[in-house]
Structure formats: C-alpha cells, structure tokens
Amino acid sequence: MVVDGQLPRYADRAGRPLIIGGCPRSGTTLLRTMLHCHPEVAIPRETRFVLESWRRRRTFGDLGEEANRIRLARWIFTREETQADRLAIETDEAISRLAAAPPTLGSLLAACFVMFADKEGKARWGDKRPMYAERLATMLELFPTAHFIHVVRDPRACVASLRTLGWFEGHIPPMAELWERSLNGVEGCRRKLAPDQLLEVRYEDLVSDPERVARQVAAFAGITTDNSAVESMLRYHEYDETRDEQYHSNLRRPIDPSRISTWQDALSDEEIAFVEQATRPLMLRWGYEPVADGVSCPPALRREFEKQRRRQMLARWRRALNNEWQKRVTERRPLAAEVPVVAGRPAG
C-alpha cells in the first residue's frame, strides 16, 4: 500500500504480528479461524495472559534480570487462568525460550506466540481477543508494528447474540455500551496508526462475500492471496479443533449469510429502538440503517445505559492515570517488543 507516494511506516518489516479485536460476538473468532487456516499464519484459540501480564507488569520486576523473565514465564505457563495450554507448548521449553527473550514485556509475550507458530510450521504469528479493540492503545504499546484487524458488526446483532449467551444477566444496556466502548477504543487510536496498520472489516461483508474479504485481509497482512491459500481460509469449517460449542458451534458449518438479520426476530421493537438510539452516531457511521424510528425507547433502558457509560468512563480514566504514573515513576524499561520475529528466526 502506498500513501501520498510514500511507503507506509512498517510496510517493509517482516514478521509483524496480526492482532484481531472487536466487540464480543462480532465475528472475531470466525476471522481468526479463517486466518489460522492460511498456510502462513498461526493464531491460537483465545488466551488470557497478554492484557493480564500488562496489568501486572510491576509485579514481575525488572525484566532485564533473567530470574524475573522466568517468573513471568511461570506465571503464564503454569496457571489455568491464562489458558496458555492452548499454545500446546511444553512448560520447560516455554520457560527456557522466555528466559532467553529480549528484556521487554512485548518481546516475552511475542515469544509465546512465536513458539506456537513454530509448532504449527507457520511463518507468521497472531493473536485474537475481542477486548483488544477496546484496549488497542495497550496492544500498540506492546506490539507497535502490529497489523490490527478490527471486526465490526451491527450493534443490534451483537446485543441479540450476547443476550442469547446470557451476558450481563440478559440486560441489554451494558451490551450496547460494550459495543460502543469497543469501537471507541479503536477510534481513539486511529490517528496514531500508519495506513498499513489498521484494517476494518464488517461482519456483514465477511459473510456476504467471504472470498473477497479473505483476499482483502490476506493482502493487508502481506501474506499470499493465491487461490489455494484463500480456499484454505474458506474451508475453515473442516479444520479439526476443540471448540466451545456454546459460543462457537457455527464454526463447524460453512458461512451462512442468513444469520445477518436474525436480530430482527430476537429483539422487540422497543429494544431495537433503544439500541439504535443509544449507538446511533457510530451505527450510522458504519452504514447500519435504523428500522425503529418512531418507536418509543423505554426510559429505564436509556438510564441504565448512561449509568453504565459513566461507570466505564471512570474506569478508563483510572486506568489511564495509573498507566501514566507507572510510566513516569516505576517503569525503567520500554514495553514494546524489540524486534519483529517470524517463526524460528529474527526478522531480517
């Protein structure tokens, strides 16, 4: 990609990570599985240690000391909560590799995924978690050269799917706020990103024209777009992998465009009106047309939404304040991964 006649900032760097995020139930797992089926990319099932390590980074001490790198490695690879077992790496090997990694948090975390790519025989590594959209600023601190793929879905569809799974005890205002918050996490970083760092994919486009979008994603990531690779992505449902049937049973089937509009039967007119009013500016920006104009929105839902929005704004302010304090007072080393790495070797 060339912008204003100039090569984008990271276009000539090998081994850049592929990071996927978006509001939960937006299709991030579908896209992750498709990319993992590409012959050049390895992206594990969702883990729980990247953001958690960043939040706890003070407790691991100076990573310039090998003992502290080993402490971090043990914290990641010996605890069930991190779900690092999904990388299928022997604990002793993982600890050894992290002990030898460059002494930044981003480098040690990257080493975890490089090991997974090595195991899969793939040249590129990636990671996927919906929350990476909301916390994109943090992900860029850790992996400043990353390709970030943001998956966006109609807020009404996200809310309907989240409620089906019982999120927030079925209350839809926090679901709508989560959709808004996830998109705003990306909006807040947009100006900081080089043109070749951000690709935004609508779920509706992905399921309506999967071949075109698969090629677009592959081209953005700098991986082959030949017919064989794209066909492998489109046959994701044939990939044999352990899945959570409650959340991801649809991954066993080919893409079904009819699922785009199922929210219309899952939500009442009043609930649709609420979601449209609560998320209207972003919803319209993404091309999602309202269908409930003129329908009264229950005031109680709007009050709960505003309350949740204020609560989350306060939490973001506290995180930002704490992060700035740590940068100024306690952090002696940078966080970023020092060298982009491809499977088995440093990028050259």
Secondary structure, DSSP 8 states (H G I E B T S, - for coil): --BTTB--TTTT-SS--EEEE-STTSSHHHHHHHHHTSTTEE--S--S-HHHHHHTGGGG--TTSHHHHHHHHHHHHS-GGGTGGGG---HHHHHHHHHTS-SSHHHHHHHHHHHHHHHHT-SEEEEE-THHHHTHHHHHHH-TT-EEEEEE--HHHHHHHHHHTTGGGG-HHHHHHHHHHHHHHHHTTGGGS-TTTEEEEEHHHHHHSHHHHHHHHHHHHT----HHHHHHHHTGGGS-----HHHHGGGGS---GGGGGTHHHHS-HHHHHHHHHHSHHHHHHTT---S-TTS---HHHHHHHHHHHHHHHHHHHHHHHHHHHIIIII--S--S-SS-EETTEE--
